[in-house]
Amino acid sequence: MTSDDATPVEIEPGVYEHFKGMRYEVFGTARHSETEEVFVSYRTLYGEHSFWVRPIAMFTEHVERDGYSGPGSVASSSAFRQIPDAAEPWLHDVTASACADA
């Protein structure tokens, strides 16, 4: 997949943390059927665990907000960073349960 500027961008499925501290489970990328814009598909790991999509350019952008200017974290150049081996041991159980219910 590519971002709007045609730079190849790969988003690995997994748990990501936004620069403000909230966590999200990323499923991967998808392309809009009419515009071919690339989106990241994810769900929140808080509240109602709702499902969302966000343009890949927004997911990988440099952050300048609320007096903060820089990457989403020291380990990332974007607003989101992947959390290897996330500390949510229930995550796989919830995902498996949701798939079984579908």
A tleap script that builds the chain and sets N, CA, C and O, in Angstrom:
source leaprc.protein.ff14SB
mol = sequence {
  NMET THR SER ASP ASP ALA THR PRO VAL GLU
  ILE GLU PRO GLY VAL TYR GLU HIE PHE LYS
  GLY MET ARG TYR GLU VAL PHE GLY THR ALA
  ARG HIE SER GLU THR GLU GLU VAL PHE VAL
  SER TYR ARG THR LEU TYR GLY GLU HIE SER
  PHE TRP VAL ARG PRO ILE ALA MET PHE THR
  GLU HIE VAL GLU ARG ASP GLY TYR SER GLY
  PRO GLY SER VAL ALA SER SER SER ALA PHE
  ARG GLN ILE PRO ASP ALA ALA GLU PRO TRP
  LEU HIE ASP VAL THR ALA SER ALA CYS ALA
  ASP CALA
}
set mol.1.N position { 0.848 -1.181 0.000 }
set mol.1.CA position { 0.000 0.000 0.000 }
set mol.1.C position { 0.893 1.243 0.000 }
set mol.1.O position { 2.049 1.190 0.418 }
set mol.2.N position { 0.353 2.331 -0.462 }
set mol.2.CA position { 1.110 3.572 -0.488 }
set mol.2.C position { 0.299 4.676 0.157 }
set mol.2.O position { -0.929 4.614 0.213 }
set mol.3.N position { 0.999 5.683 0.639 }
set mol.3.CA position { 0.326 6.861 1.167 }
set mol.3.C position { -0.002 7.779 0.004 }
set mol.3.O position { 0.294 7.440 -1.142 }
set mol.4.N position { -0.601 8.929 0.264 }
set mol.4.CA position { -0.996 9.846 -0.802 }
set mol.4.C position { 0.173 10.323 -1.651 }
set mol.4.O position { -0.008 10.646 -2.825 }
set mol.5.N position { 1.370 10.373 -1.073 }
set mol.5.CA position { 2.520 10.856 -1.840 }
set mol.5.C position { 3.241 9.710 -2.552 }
set mol.5.O position { 4.370 9.882 -3.013 }
set mol.6.N position { 2.588 8.529 -2.647 }
set mol.6.CA position { 3.094 7.352 -3.353 }
set mol.6.C position { 4.299 6.708 -2.685 }
set mol.6.O position { 4.958 5.868 -3.298 }
set mol.7.N position { 4.606 7.077 -1.439 }
set mol.7.CA position { 5.668 6.427 -0.696 }
set mol.7.C position { 5.119 5.133 -0.102 }
set mol.7.O position { 4.112 5.162 0.607 }
set mol.8.N position { 5.767 3.993 -0.379 }
set mol.8.CA position { 5.248 2.742 0.181 }
set mol.8.C position { 5.198 2.797 1.707 }
set mol.8.O position { 6.162 3.203 2.356 }
set mol.9.N position { 4.068 2.386 2.267 }
set mol.9.CA position { 3.882 2.376 3.713 }
set mol.9.C position { 3.307 1.034 4.108 }
set mol.9.O position { 2.284 0.614 3.569 }
set mol.10.N position { 3.947 0.362 5.035 }
set mol.10.CA position { 3.440 -0.900 5.551 }
set mol.10.C position { 3.050 -0.692 7.011 }
set mol.10.O position { 3.844 -0.196 7.810 }
set mol.11.N position { 1.853 -1.065 7.343 }
set mol.11.CA position { 1.377 -0.995 8.723 }
set mol.11.C position { 1.165 -2.433 9.172 }
set mol.11.O position { 0.292 -3.128 8.654 }
set mol.12.N position { 1.953 -2.871 10.123 }
set mol.12.CA position { 1.844 -4.226 10.642 }
set mol.12.C position { 0.630 -4.336 11.558 }
set mol.12.O position { 0.391 -3.434 12.360 }
set mol.13.N position { -0.135 -5.408 11.463 }
set mol.13.CA position { -1.203 -5.629 12.437 }
set mol.13.C position { -0.600 -5.752 13.829 }
set mol.13.O position { 0.525 -6.228 13.981 }
set mol.14.N position { -1.338 -5.328 14.838 }
set mol.14.CA position { -0.858 -5.415 16.215 }
set mol.14.C position { -1.439 -4.306 17.057 }
set mol.14.O position { -2.361 -3.609 16.635 }
set mol.15.N position { -0.902 -4.145 18.246 }
set mol.15.CA position { -1.362 -3.110 19.170 }
set mol.15.C position { -0.459 -1.895 19.028 }
set mol.15.O position { 0.767 -2.003 19.048 }
set mol.16.N position { -1.096 -0.729 18.883 }
set mol.16.CA position { -0.376 0.534 18.736 }
set mol.16.C position { -0.805 1.487 19.835 }
set mol.16.O position { -1.921 1.404 20.349 }
set mol.17.N position { 0.093 2.393 20.188 }
set mol.17.CA position { -0.212 3.409 21.182 }
set mol.17.C position { -0.123 4.780 20.532 }
set mol.17.O position { 0.866 5.104 19.875 }
set mol.18.N position { -1.164 5.581 20.722 }
set mol.18.CA position { -1.192 6.955 20.225 }
set mol.18.C position { -0.279 7.804 21.105 }
set mol.18.O position { -0.023 7.444 22.254 }
set mol.19.N position { 0.210 8.913 20.589 }
set mol.19.CA position { 1.129 9.737 21.368 }
set mol.19.C position { 0.494 10.270 22.653 }
set mol.19.O position { 1.209 10.675 23.570 }
set mol.20.N position { -0.841 10.274 22.730 }
set mol.20.CA position { -1.527 10.702 23.955 }
set mol.20.C position { -1.727 9.560 24.943 }
set mol.20.O position { -2.238 9.778 26.041 }
set mol.21.N position { -1.325 8.327 24.564 }
set mol.21.CA position { -1.335 7.216 25.508 }
set mol.21.C position { -2.405 6.159 25.338 }
set mol.21.O position { -2.322 5.112 25.981 }
set mol.22.N position { -3.406 6.382 24.501 }
set mol.22.CA position { -4.464 5.388 24.317 }
set mol.22.C position { -3.979 4.289 23.361 }
set mol.22.O position { -3.172 4.540 22.467 }
set mol.23.N position { -4.489 3.065 23.570 }
set mol.23.CA position { -4.064 1.929 22.748 }
set mol.23.C position { -5.158 1.480 21.785 }
set mol.23.O position { -6.354 1.617 22.043 }
set mol.24.N position { -4.682 0.933 20.650 }
set mol.24.CA position { -5.560 0.523 19.558 }
set mol.24.C position { -5.050 -0.785 18.973 }
set mol.24.O position { -3.841 -1.010 18.915 }
set mol.25.N position { -5.965 -1.654 18.537 }
set mol.25.CA position { -5.587 -2.857 17.815 }
set mol.25.C position { -5.742 -2.578 16.328 }
set mol.25.O position { -6.843 -2.303 15.851 }
set mol.26.N position { -4.646 -2.648 15.607 }
set mol.26.CA position { -4.648 -2.404 14.165 }
set mol.26.C position { -4.785 -3.734 13.440 }
set mol.26.O position { -4.054 -4.684 13.719 }
set mol.27.N position { -5.736 -3.792 12.498 }
set mol.27.CA position { -5.964 -5.008 11.714 }
set mol.27.C position { -5.162 -5.004 10.424 }
set mol.27.O position { -4.781 -6.065 9.928 }
set mol.28.N position { -4.901 -3.824 9.877 }
set mol.28.CA position { -4.165 -3.715 8.622 }
set mol.28.C position { -4.651 -2.524 7.829 }
set mol.28.O position { -5.246 -1.595 8.374 }
set mol.29.N position { -4.387 -2.564 6.520 }
set mol.29.CA position { -4.785 -1.460 5.657 }
set mol.29.C position { -5.855 -1.923 4.671 }
set mol.29.O position { -5.981 -3.109 4.368 }
set mol.30.N position { -6.617 -0.954 4.185 }
set mol.30.CA position { -7.666 -1.215 3.201 }
set mol.30.C position { -7.706 -0.038 2.232 }
set mol.30.O position { -7.286 1.070 2.564 }
set mol.31.N position { -8.212 -0.293 1.044 }
set mol.31.CA position { -8.281 0.738 0.017 }
set mol.31.C position { -9.742 1.100 -0.248 }
set mol.31.O position { -10.592 0.217 -0.366 }
set mol.32.N position { -10.032 2.403 -0.342 }
set mol.32.CA position { -11.386 2.883 -0.654 }
set mol.32.C position { -11.750 2.434 -2.065 }
set mol.32.O position { -10.941 2.565 -2.984 }
set mol.33.N position { -12.957 1.906 -2.244 }
set mol.33.CA position { -13.355 1.340 -3.536 }
set mol.33.C position { -13.514 2.376 -4.651 }
set mol.33.O position { -13.389 2.029 -5.825 }
set mol.34.N position { -13.784 3.621 -4.314 }
set mol.34.CA position { -13.977 4.654 -5.335 }
set mol.34.C position { -12.728 5.509 -5.553 }
set mol.34.O position { -12.340 5.780 -6.689 }
set mol.35.N position { -12.104 5.931 -4.450 }
set mol.35.CA position { -10.977 6.854 -4.561 }
set mol.35.C position { -9.617 6.162 -4.516 }
set mol.35.O position { -8.603 6.762 -4.872 }
set mol.36.N position { -9.592 4.900 -4.079 }
set mol.36.CA position { -8.378 4.124 -3.876 }
set mol.36.C position { -7.481 4.689 -2.774 }
set mol.36.O position { -6.319 4.297 -2.663 }
set mol.37.N position { -8.009 5.604 -1.962 }
set mol.37.CA position { -7.247 6.100 -0.810 }
set mol.37.C position { -7.022 4.951 0.165 }
set mol.37.O position { -7.900 4.109 0.354 }
set mol.38.N position { -5.842 4.919 0.783 }
set mol.38.CA position { -5.485 3.855 1.711 }
set mol.38.C position { -5.848 4.271 3.133 }
set mol.38.O position { -5.549 5.383 3.567 }
set mol.39.N position { -6.493 3.363 3.841 }
set mol.39.CA position { -6.910 3.592 5.229 }
set mol.39.C position { -6.322 2.514 6.128 }
set mol.39.O position { -6.028 1.406 5.679 }
set mol.40.N position { -6.154 2.852 7.406 }
set mol.40.CA position { -5.775 1.882 8.428 }
set mol.40.C position { -7.054 1.492 9.152 }
set mol.40.O position { -7.828 2.358 9.559 }
set mol.41.N position { -7.278 0.199 9.314 }
set mol.41.CA position { -8.458 -0.325 10.001 }
set mol.41.C position { -8.042 -0.732 11.415 }
set mol.41.O position { -7.076 -1.473 11.594 }
set mol.42.N position { -8.783 -0.238 12.425 }
set mol.42.CA position { -8.408 -0.513 13.803 }
set mol.42.C position { -9.620 -0.444 14.727 }
set mol.42.O position { -10.708 -0.036 14.320 }
set mol.43.N position { -9.411 -0.852 15.977 }
set mol.43.CA position { -10.432 -0.678 16.996 }
set mol.43.C position { -9.785 -0.154 18.264 }
set mol.43.O position { -8.598 -0.365 18.511 }
set mol.44.N position { -10.583 0.530 19.058 }
set mol.44.CA position { -10.092 1.063 20.318 }
set mol.44.C position { -9.951 -0.074 21.325 }
set mol.44.O position { -10.741 -1.019 21.309 }
set mol.45.N position { -8.963 0.009 22.190 }
set mol.45.CA position { -8.797 -0.961 23.266 }
set mol.45.C position { -9.221 -0.332 24.591 }
set mol.45.O position { -8.633 -0.596 25.640 }
set mol.46.N position { -10.234 0.488 24.520 }
set mol.46.CA position { -10.821 1.125 25.699 }
set mol.46.C position { -12.284 1.395 25.372 }
set mol.46.O position { -12.693 1.284 24.216 }
set mol.47.N position { -13.053 1.739 26.354 }
set mol.47.CA position { -14.458 2.068 26.119 }
set mol.47.C position { -15.214 0.917 25.492 }
set mol.47.O position { -15.175 -0.207 25.994 }
set mol.48.N position { -15.901 1.193 24.397 }
set mol.48.CA position { -16.729 0.186 23.729 }
set mol.48.C position { -15.968 -0.681 22.723 }
set mol.48.O position { -16.577 -1.508 22.044 }
set mol.49.N position { -14.663 -0.506 22.617 }
set mol.49.CA position { -13.845 -1.246 21.654 }
set mol.49.C position { -14.418 -1.095 20.243 }
set mol.49.O position { -14.541 -2.071 19.503 }
set mol.50.N position { -14.764 0.133 19.888 }
set mol.50.CA position { -15.388 0.424 18.598 }
set mol.50.C position { -14.379 0.332 17.451 }
set mol.50.O position { -13.172 0.476 17.650 }
set mol.51.N position { -14.903 0.090 16.245 }
set mol.51.CA position { -14.084 -0.075 15.040 }
set mol.51.C position { -14.027 1.241 14.265 }
set mol.51.O position { -15.015 1.969 14.176 }
set mol.52.N position { -12.837 1.532 13.700 }
set mol.52.CA position { -12.605 2.796 13.002 }
set mol.52.C position { -11.689 2.581 11.812 }
set mol.52.O position { -11.012 1.558 11.711 }
set mol.53.N position { -11.675 3.557 10.909 }
set mol.53.CA position { -10.665 3.643 9.855 }
set mol.53.C position { -10.114 5.062 9.866 }
set mol.53.O position { -10.805 6.011 10.237 }
set mol.54.N position { -8.866 5.186 9.456 }
set mol.54.CA position { -8.199 6.487 9.404 }
set mol.54.C position { -7.303 6.495 8.185 }
set mol.54.O position { -6.626 5.501 7.920 }
set mol.55.N position { -7.276 7.585 7.434 }
set mol.55.CA position { -6.357 7.644 6.293 }
set mol.55.C position { -4.929 7.338 6.746 }
set mol.55.O position { -4.487 7.805 7.797 }
set mol.56.N position { -4.219 6.555 5.950 }
set mol.56.CA position { -2.874 6.147 6.340 }
set mol.56.C position { -1.956 7.358 6.543 }
set mol.56.O position { -1.060 7.326 7.387 }
set mol.57.N position { -2.182 8.416 5.773 }
set mol.57.CA position { -1.367 9.628 5.929 }
set mol.57.C position { -1.547 10.232 7.325 }
set mol.57.O position { -0.587 10.738 7.906 }
set mol.58.N position { -2.768 10.183 7.866 }
set mol.58.CA position { -3.016 10.693 9.218 }
set mol.58.C position { -2.400 9.757 10.257 }
set mol.58.O position { -1.878 10.214 11.273 }
set mol.59.N position { -2.460 8.455 10.006 }
set mol.59.CA position { -1.936 7.470 10.955 }
set mol.59.C position { -0.424 7.594 11.104 }
set mol.59.O position { 0.118 7.345 12.181 }
set mol.60.N position { 0.256 7.976 10.033 }
set mol.60.CA position { 1.721 8.029 10.043 }
set mol.60.C position { 2.283 9.451 10.113 }
set mol.60.O position { 3.495 9.640 10.002 }
set mol.61.N position { 1.416 10.451 10.297 }
set mol.61.CA position { 1.878 11.840 10.245 }
set mol.61.C position { 2.716 12.256 11.455 }
set mol.61.O position { 2.642 11.663 12.531 }
set mol.62.N position { 3.504 13.286 11.236 }
set mol.62.CA position { 4.264 13.964 12.277 }
set mol.62.C position { 3.266 14.782 13.096 }
set mol.62.O position { 2.382 15.421 12.524 }
set mol.63.N position { 3.392 14.772 14.413 }
set mol.63.CA position { 2.406 15.398 15.288 }
set mol.63.C position { 2.828 16.804 15.706 }
set mol.63.O position { 3.953 17.020 16.157 }
set mol.64.N position { 1.910 17.753 15.550 }
set mol.64.CA position { 2.090 19.115 16.072 }
set mol.64.C position { 0.759 19.543 16.654 }
set mol.64.O position { -0.110 20.037 15.936 }
set mol.65.N position { 0.597 19.354 17.963 }
set mol.65.CA position { -0.695 19.635 18.583 }
set mol.65.C position { -0.529 19.899 20.080 }
set mol.65.O position { 0.306 19.284 20.743 }
set mol.66.N position { -1.344 20.826 20.599 }
set mol.66.CA position { -1.386 21.124 22.034 }
set mol.66.C position { 0.003 21.386 22.620 }
set mol.66.O position { 0.322 20.913 23.711 }
set mol.67.N position { 0.817 22.134 21.897 }
set mol.67.CA position { 2.154 22.462 22.367 }
set mol.67.C position { 3.175 21.366 22.130 }
set mol.67.O position { 4.344 21.537 22.475 }
set mol.68.N position { 2.777 20.267 21.561 }
set mol.68.CA position { 3.685 19.157 21.274 }
set mol.68.C position { 4.042 19.186 19.797 }
set mol.68.O position { 3.171 19.371 18.947 }
set mol.69.N position { 5.316 19.004 19.491 }
set mol.69.CA position { 5.765 18.925 18.109 }
set mol.69.C position { 6.818 17.842 18.017 }
set mol.69.O position { 7.889 17.952 18.612 }
set mol.70.N position { 6.512 16.803 17.276 }
set mol.70.CA position { 7.486 15.730 17.130 }
set mol.70.C position { 6.804 14.425 16.825 }
set mol.70.O position { 5.618 14.380 16.501 }
set mol.71.N position { 7.581 13.352 16.935 }
set mol.71.CA position { 7.011 12.034 16.668 }
set mol.71.C position { 6.044 11.629 17.766 }
set mol.71.O position { 6.025 12.216 18.848 }
set mol.72.N position { 5.247 10.622 17.472 }
set mol.72.CA position { 4.292 10.127 18.449 }
set mol.72.C position { 4.970 9.539 19.668 }
set mol.72.O position { 4.377 9.501 20.746 }
set mol.73.N position { 6.201 9.080 19.517 }
set mol.73.CA position { 6.988 8.567 20.632 }
set mol.73.C position { 8.447 8.608 20.229 }
set mol.73.O position { 8.773 8.879 19.073 }
set mol.74.N position { 9.312 8.343 21.168 }
set mol.74.CA position { 10.740 8.319 20.859 }
set mol.74.C position { 11.046 7.226 19.840 }
set mol.74.O position { 11.945 7.373 19.012 }
set mol.75.N position { 10.285 6.118 19.907 }
set mol.75.CA position { 10.555 4.977 19.028 }
set mol.75.C position { 9.863 5.075 17.675 }
set mol.75.O position { 9.982 4.159 16.861 }
set mol.76.N position { 9.148 6.158 17.415 }
set mol.76.CA position { 8.364 6.241 16.195 }
set mol.76.C position { 8.416 7.638 15.615 }
set mol.76.O position { 8.638 8.615 16.330 }
set mol.77.N position { 8.208 7.721 14.303 }
set mol.77.CA position { 8.168 9.032 13.668 }
set mol.77.C position { 6.731 9.466 13.407 }
set mol.77.O position { 6.508 10.460 12.714 }
set mol.78.N position { 5.751 8.744 13.946 }
set mol.78.CA position { 4.359 9.078 13.694 }
set mol.78.C position { 3.583 9.207 14.994 }
set mol.78.O position { 4.125 9.005 16.080 }
set mol.79.N position { 2.307 9.545 14.869 }
set mol.79.CA position { 1.440 9.716 16.027 }
set mol.79.C position { 1.200 8.393 16.751 }
set mol.79.O position { 0.856 8.390 17.933 }
set mol.80.N position { 1.377 7.274 16.056 }
set mol.80.CA position { 1.164 5.962 16.642 }
set mol.80.C position { 2.462 5.168 16.617 }
set mol.80.O position { 3.265 5.314 15.694 }
set mol.81.N position { 2.671 4.330 17.625 }
set mol.81.CA position { 3.817 3.418 17.619 }
set mol.81.C position { 3.311 2.037 17.973 }
set mol.81.O position { 2.393 1.890 18.779 }
set mol.82.N position { 3.915 1.020 17.365 }
set mol.82.CA position { 3.500 -0.350 17.637 }
set mol.82.C position { 4.060 -0.792 18.978 }
set mol.82.O position { 5.202 -0.483 19.317 }
set mol.83.N position { 3.248 -1.519 19.740 }
set mol.83.CA position { 3.646 -2.058 21.035 }
set mol.83.C position { 3.918 -3.553 20.849 }
set mol.83.O position { 2.974 -4.334 20.733 }
set mol.84.N position { 5.189 -3.964 20.818 }
set mol.84.CA position { 5.462 -5.392 20.641 }
set mol.84.C position { 5.004 -6.172 21.870 }
set mol.84.O position { 5.163 -5.708 22.999 }
set mol.85.N position { 4.440 -7.347 21.653 }
set mol.85.CA position { 3.961 -8.196 22.749 }
set mol.85.C position { 3.188 -7.381 23.771 }
set mol.85.O position { 3.545 -7.337 24.949 }
set mol.86.N position { 2.134 -6.742 23.314 }
set mol.86.CA position { 1.321 -5.850 24.136 }
set mol.86.C position { 0.940 -6.487 25.461 }
set mol.86.O position { 0.799 -7.705 25.569 }
set mol.87.N position { 0.779 -5.646 26.452 }
set mol.87.CA position { 0.491 -6.099 27.811 }
set mol.87.C position { -0.983 -6.415 28.035 }
set mol.87.O position { -1.421 -6.508 29.182 }
set mol.88.N position { -1.748 -6.581 26.977 }
set mol.88.CA position { -3.156 -6.939 27.110 }
set mol.88.C position { -3.310 -8.435 26.866 }
set mol.88.O position { -3.614 -8.831 25.740 }
set mol.89.N position { -3.109 -9.293 27.888 }
set mol.89.CA position { -3.184 -10.735 27.664 }
set mol.89.C position { -4.562 -11.190 27.216 }
set mol.89.O position { -4.686 -12.259 26.618 }
set mol.90.N position { -5.584 -10.423 27.483 }
set mol.90.CA position { -6.954 -10.751 27.089 }
set mol.90.C position { -7.221 -10.458 25.628 }
set mol.90.O position { -8.250 -10.878 25.099 }
set mol.91.N position { -6.321 -9.746 24.961 }
set mol.91.CA position { -6.565 -9.301 23.598 }
set mol.91.C position { -6.881 -10.464 22.660 }
set mol.91.O position { -7.851 -10.406 21.903 }
set mol.92.N position { -6.071 -11.515 22.706 }
set mol.92.CA position { -6.288 -12.628 21.791 }
set mol.92.C position { -7.592 -13.353 22.094 }
set mol.92.O position { -8.262 -13.827 21.176 }
set mol.93.N position { -7.962 -13.447 23.367 }
set mol.93.CA position { -9.218 -14.085 23.749 }
set mol.93.C position { -10.400 -13.284 23.217 }
set mol.93.O position { -11.357 -13.863 22.703 }
set mol.94.N position { -10.345 -11.950 23.337 }
set mol.94.CA position { -11.430 -11.085 22.872 }
set mol.94.C position { -11.552 -11.184 21.359 }
set mol.94.O position { -12.660 -11.283 20.832 }
set mol.95.N position { -10.423 -11.156 20.656 }
set mol.95.CA position { -10.436 -11.236 19.197 }
set mol.95.C position { -10.982 -12.583 18.740 }
set mol.95.O position { -11.799 -12.636 17.820 }
set mol.96.N position { -10.547 -13.662 19.362 }
set mol.96.CA position { -11.027 -14.983 18.997 }
set mol.96.C position { -12.526 -15.105 19.275 }
set mol.96.O position { -13.260 -15.709 18.493 }
set mol.97.N position { -12.969 -14.537 20.376 }
set mol.97.CA position { -14.390 -14.583 20.716 }
set mol.97.C position { -15.207 -13.800 19.702 }
set mol.97.O position { -16.275 -14.256 19.292 }
set mol.98.N position { -14.732 -12.639 19.293 }
set mol.98.CA position { -15.447 -11.800 18.319 }
set mol.98.C position { -15.536 -12.523 16.978 }
set mol.98.O position { -16.565 -12.455 16.306 }
set mol.99.N position { -14.467 -13.215 16.585 }
set mol.99.CA position { -14.478 -13.941 15.318 }
set mol.99.C position { -15.446 -15.124 15.396 }
set mol.99.O position { -16.137 -15.421 14.422 }
set mol.100.N position { -15.499 -15.793 16.534 }
set mol.100.CA position { -16.389 -16.944 16.694 }
set mol.100.C position { -17.855 -16.511 16.647 }
set mol.100.O position { -18.711 -17.261 16.178 }
set mol.101.N position { -18.147 -15.284 17.141 }
set mol.101.CA position { -19.517 -14.772 17.163 }
set mol.101.C position { -19.983 -14.315 15.789 }
set mol.101.O position { -21.184 -14.205 15.545 }
set mol.102.N position { -19.034 -14.047 14.884 }
set mol.102.CA position { -19.391 -13.504 13.556 }
set mol.102.C position { -20.028 -14.530 12.655 }
set mol.102.O position { -20.379 -14.219 11.516 }
savepdb mol mol.pdb
quit
